[in-house]
Amino acid sequence: MNLPNINEARKRTKEKVNVYYDKYKINDKLKSLGKNKKYTILTYGCQMNVHDSENMSGIMEELGYTKEDNFEKADVIILNTCAIRENAHNKVTGILGRIKKLREDNPNIITVFAGCMAQEEGIANMLKSKYKWVDIVMGTHNLYSLPSLLENAYKDKKQNIEVYSIEGDIIECLPVKRDSKYKAWVNIQYGCDKFCSYCIVPYTRGKQRSRLPKDIIEEVKKLKEEGYLEVTLLGQNVNAYGKDLEENYTMANLLEDVALTGIDRVRFVTSHPWDFSDDMVNVIAKYDNIMPYIHLPLQSGSDRILKKMNRRYTNSEYRELFNKLRKAMPECAITTDIIVGFPNETKEDFEETLKIYNDLKYDLAYTFIYSKREGTPASIMEDSISLEEKEERLQRLNELVNKYAREANEKYLGKVVKVLIEGPSDKNNKVMGYTETMKLVNISADESYIGKIVDVKITEVKTWSLEGELV
């Protein structure tokens, strides 16, 4: 049994990151472990978690399991959890209660608690003391060990907690069962060393580790050969890609090399403004297949709050970067993240956030009330703001988000745009897809167009989506 330790998770050394190509192994005996059994993965949180779930799906199917969308019918239920905000915790706690009731009728159900919540010391201890019936607790560093953990769960019938508070290595060659046949997530980096004062990710994901360029490029080339049209390069802070590599190779170099594979569309998330270089801006503007869409988290418009958040840029530095992107790519869509109600955020601090939002007029923002994360520096800061005040500020901010989202979409009315059609729309007799600038479009077309990039004329504009017709 290995329990997480937040003090260990804080540590950063200069030890070399190991890259393993043979860490994941399953013998022939294990390949029938899931014969006549079904599995469900319930995923919470960011795109990294989504892709982790794709890897776990690949592992489960190599073990012989069959995917089941309804967790109530599954023999193995995997919770791939998120630690970013309190509401994610609450959702997972609720689903655990439902699984416990299922086990009363079927005690043979195997429950796996994985992901970032498992990496939290308090959560792991809670599972050990109050949820002894959860069979496997595993973190973000050892997905490759899922086969052996499952084998042990069937044999021993006792809780097994295997969570490591380590800086981490890079494990290549994990199987993957992707959710889409046309769009693919590609990890380029793991972990984070930024240590924003409110964020738990550096503790749950380990130190920053960049995959080797050759492994990333090889994966993208293979995806292109398999017919994929779009890749999204993933990392906690993709702009810092390469800073930990021995060779002089940056995110700008990687973006260019991925673009040169000829794959139709390249995206990347998430960007920290601190590491967004001029070379990156130039490369994005240079290549037509690098999509003109940038997610650029602001978090606050107040220099005082940004300093307390340990974001390491100022309001004016952020604006300078934003304007560089706008100048290089006038049609680029830019979205952001904003936290409202950070400890002791004053009315003046909040007004600075409203001001920069009014000035920059983002295409969209993902807005949140500050959520305390145990073990982070912000969690011990005194907070004089009431929840009522925080909710009122969030409402005011969201009014601007709605206003400028609509205005950004209005610019598309009557235009012809390229859309990658991904699947059926939730509207009758329509399909849906995304523009190069990440705008959702519902299109009057049949399902034979799914998996194609087509020209679409925008006929109607809404706040959160567009309506269009094939040209």
C-alpha positions, 0 to 999 in steps of 0.5 A: 500500500502506498499513500500520497504525501503532499510534502513529497509532492511539493519536491522538485529536484534536478534528477533526470526524467526517465522515459520508459517504452516497456513499462506497460506489459501484460502477459497472455494470461491477463488478456482474458481477465475481462472475458465476458465482463464490461467496464465503464469509465466516468471521467471528470475534469480537464482534457488530460483526464479525458485522454487518460481515460482513453488510455485506460479504455485501451488497457481495459480492452486489451484485458478483454473487457467490453465498454459499457456506457451505463455504469449500473451495468458494468462489472468494473467501474473506474472513476477518473477524478479531478481535483481542481474544484470543490464541485468535482469532489462533490460529484465524485462523492455522490457517485460513490454512494450510488456505486455502493448501493449497486454493490449491495446487489452485486458484491462482485463489482470492482471499483477503481478510484483513479486520477487527481483526487486520488493523489490528494493526501486527505482524499486517499486517507478518507477512502482508506477509512470510510470507503474500504469497499473501494477496491483500487485507489491509483493516481496519475503516475501509474496508469500502466499498472492497472492490469496487475491491480485488477488481477490482485483485486480479483484474488485478494478482495481487499482494498489496494491503494497505490498512489505515488507522490513523486516527480514522475517519469514518462511512460510511452507505448500505452494502448489507447481507445480514442473517443473520436475517429477524426480528432485526437488528443496528443500528450506533449508534456506532463506535470507543472512547475508553476505552482500558482498559489490556488492550484493543486495540479503541481502536487497531483501531476508531478513536475514538468516532463516533456515527451521527446519530440520524436515520439510526439511527431511519430504519434501525429504522423501515425494519426494522420495515416489512420485518417485523423484530421485534427490533433490537440497537443496537451499539457498543463502548460504547453508553452513551457514545452521543452524547457526540461529537455537536454536539447534546445527545442521549444514549443515553437519548434514542436508546433512547426514540426507538427504542422509540417506533418501535413495533418489538417488541423493542429490545436494546443491547450493550455497556455500560460501567458508567462511562457508564450514566446514571440517565436510561438506567435510567429509560427502559429501565424505562419502555418494555415493548419495551426488553428487560429484559436488560443486559450489564454488564461487571465485569472484576474485583471488585478496586479495585486491579485495576480501577484497573490496567485503567483501568476508571474505576469502583470495586467500590462504584460498580459495585454501586450501578449494579447495585442501581439496575437491580435496583430499577427492574427486579426481573425484569431479567437481568444478565450480565457479563464477567470477566477472570481473571489480569490481570498480578499479580492477587493471591489477595486480588484474585481473592477480591474477584471471587468475593465480588462474584459471590456477592453479585450472582448474575449470570444468566451471565458470559463469563469469560476468562484475561487475554490479552496484546495487543501495544501495550496498556499491560497488555502491558508489565506484569510478571506473576508469576502462572503459567498453572496458577494462572490456570486454577485461578482460572478454574475456581473462577469458572466453578463460581460461573457455573454455579451461579448460571446454574442458579439464575437459570433455576430461577425460570422453571419453570412460568412463561409467557414470551414467546419470539421463535422464530428457527429450528429447534432442534438437538434433533429436532422442536423450534424455538428462540428467546429470552425477553425476558431473553435465555434460550434456550428449546427448544420443542415446536412446528413450524417454522410458528411461526418468526418469531413471538413466542409465549407459552411455558410453561417445563416444564424447566430446565437450566443453559444453556437452558430447555425449553417448550411453547406455551400 
